[in-house]
Amino acid sequence: MRKTKALLFEMGRPGRRGASLPPPEVVEKSLDELLPPEMQRRQPLDLPELSEGEVVRHFTELSQRNFGVDSGFYPLGSCTMKYNPKISEETAAMPGFTHLHPYQDDRTVQGALELLDLAEQGLKEVTGMDRISFQPAAGAHGELTGLMVILAYHRSRGEKRKKVLVPDSAHGTNPATITMAGCQVIEIPSDERGLVDLEALKNNVDEDTAGLMLTNPNTLGLFEEDINEIAQVVHQAGGLLYYDGANLNAVMGYARPGDMGFDVVHLNLHKTFSTPHGGGGPGSGSVGVKEKLIPFLPYPLLEKDTEGNYYWNYDFPQSIGKIHSFHGNFGVIVKAYTYMRMMGAAGLKQVSRDAVLNANYLMHRLKEYYHLKYPRRCKHEFVISARHMKKKYGVGTADVAKYLLDYGFHPPTVYFPLIVEEPLMVEPTETESKETLDQFAEVMKNIALEAERDPERVTSAPHTTVVGRLDEVSAARNPKVCWKKE
Ligand SMILES: Cc1ncc(COP(=O)(O)O)c(C=O)c1O
């Protein structure tokens, strides 16, 4: 029997209070008295009235229904849901950082500015770029910023290039970004290796090409081996290369986008640099560029005066302007910098090595029971398919994902990338132990066997969660966001 949860609004009873305080000694005027009549409240707010205990129990129970990297294995491919060390929370919560105000004089915040500078030096080293802007608040935001920088660069040369190439395996935000930036999406097919089809790329590149957006390793977890030639083809046509850094967790310390020929990169600090994301906090899609693109970055950029003091330089007349208030999500950068310092250069390299090892180990264990369209050594993630189960027993990717919930695992990313039928994109990350990977592999095997034995059991999953199978289409298309029953 599933437990439904009443809302605070339904639980409230008139007169219940969270706290009883002595009456104030000064008589305050209510807001209603202070505001002009047209701005005064027209109706009572109708807020629920509850005791403190009721509220605490309510939210504690809700929090326990949640799932996160702190509660279990979360192999959400492309999202790098790795464990976020708690020391980063501590450093970001230090009063010296939390009590700052962005309007403070630069001279009073030299320590915070130094941290930004050091974080930038670290990211420049990891990416092979020449400058970093911390303003973008997420990967998709970084993509838009980077593409705007590319377009500003072309404009500065008197060119209005409008076509942006993107592989058919790309993350959905890439074509969405291209459209948002007012450009035309040119889709490049993948070849039988699961990599960019070089011939198709050559056939689509022309004098209207603004650039190519690529993630390497790609969303199949496969390294684009022809990256040098790809970069050459695009550059020769006058286009620029954009690196979607969401998959940097696979190559940190081994390969740098700047050395592969990329001109712009965004990093998901909330993935690779282990700052919380999803429900856990805001992100940072920091953007790095090569020298010739620095004038177009969002302003201001951090610089040092002749006496060695940091200041924000606003003097970038060709800049695309500001794309975030102040300097981005500062707390996230503190966390990412803490992570970099904690790991060190050798540690970051080890991260990639372990992430790749874990993914290959798991892929090897799962390929016996799930179809592997591109059976090659992967990087940090891989894509398996439930295609055969769907055909034979009517058990598809969504059913496998839902049944995993019954075993206490968060499902992998489903139905992406689009070039694989019934796909499940698995990214175990480096922070999981072999025991966890083995447990997951066993469960995945059991699900495959169960699909054959009792398909109905799998297609009706989940059975043990607070709510059962949801109508996801209606939830997305007709969300009911008001608690009041109509
Ligand atoms: C390959 C890839 N690119 C871009 C993004 C967008 O990043 P964000 O979710 O931070 O906007 C993601 C995130 O899911 C991704 O996996």
The ligand as an SDF file (V2000), in Angstrom:
LIG
                    3D

 16 16  0  0  0  0  0  0  0  0999 V2000
   26.9640   16.5940  -23.1990 C   0  0  0  0  0  0  0  0  0  0  0  0
   26.2420   17.6800  -22.4300 C   0  0  0  0  0  0  0  0  0  0  0  0
   26.2800   18.9370  -22.8870 N   0  0  0  0  0  0  0  0  0  0  0  0
   25.6630   19.9470  -22.2450 C   0  0  0  0  0  0  0  0  0  0  0  0
   24.9480   19.7350  -21.0880 C   0  0  0  0  0  0  0  0  0  0  0  0
   24.2350   20.8920  -20.4580 C   0  0  0  0  0  0  0  0  0  0  0  0
   24.7150   21.1640  -19.1720 O   0  0  0  0  0  0  0  0  0  0  0  0
   23.7490   21.7980  -18.0420 P   0  0  0  0  0  0  0  0  0  0  0  0
   22.8020   20.7140  -17.6420 O   0  0  0  0  0  0  0  0  0  0  0  0
   24.6720   22.2120  -16.9460 O   0  0  0  0  0  0  0  0  0  0  0  0
   23.0440   22.9650  -18.6670 O   0  0  0  0  0  0  0  0  0  0  0  0
   24.8850   18.4400  -20.5610 C   0  0  0  0  0  0  0  0  0  0  0  0
   24.1130   18.1900  -19.3150 C   0  0  0  0  0  0  0  0  0  0  0  0
   23.3160   17.4020  -19.1140 O   0  0  0  0  0  0  0  0  0  0  0  0
   25.5420   17.3870  -21.2470 C   0  0  0  0  0  0  0  0  0  0  0  0
   25.5020   16.1500  -20.7780 O   0  0  0  0  0  0  0  0  0  0  0  0
  1  2  1  0
  2  3  1  0
  2 15  2  0
  3  4  2  0
  4  5  1  0
  5  6  1  0
  5 12  2  0
  6  7  1  0
  7  8  1  0
  8  9  2  0
  8 10  1  0
  8 11  1  0
 12 13  1  0
 12 15  1  0
 13 14  2  0
 15 16  1  0
M  END
$$$$
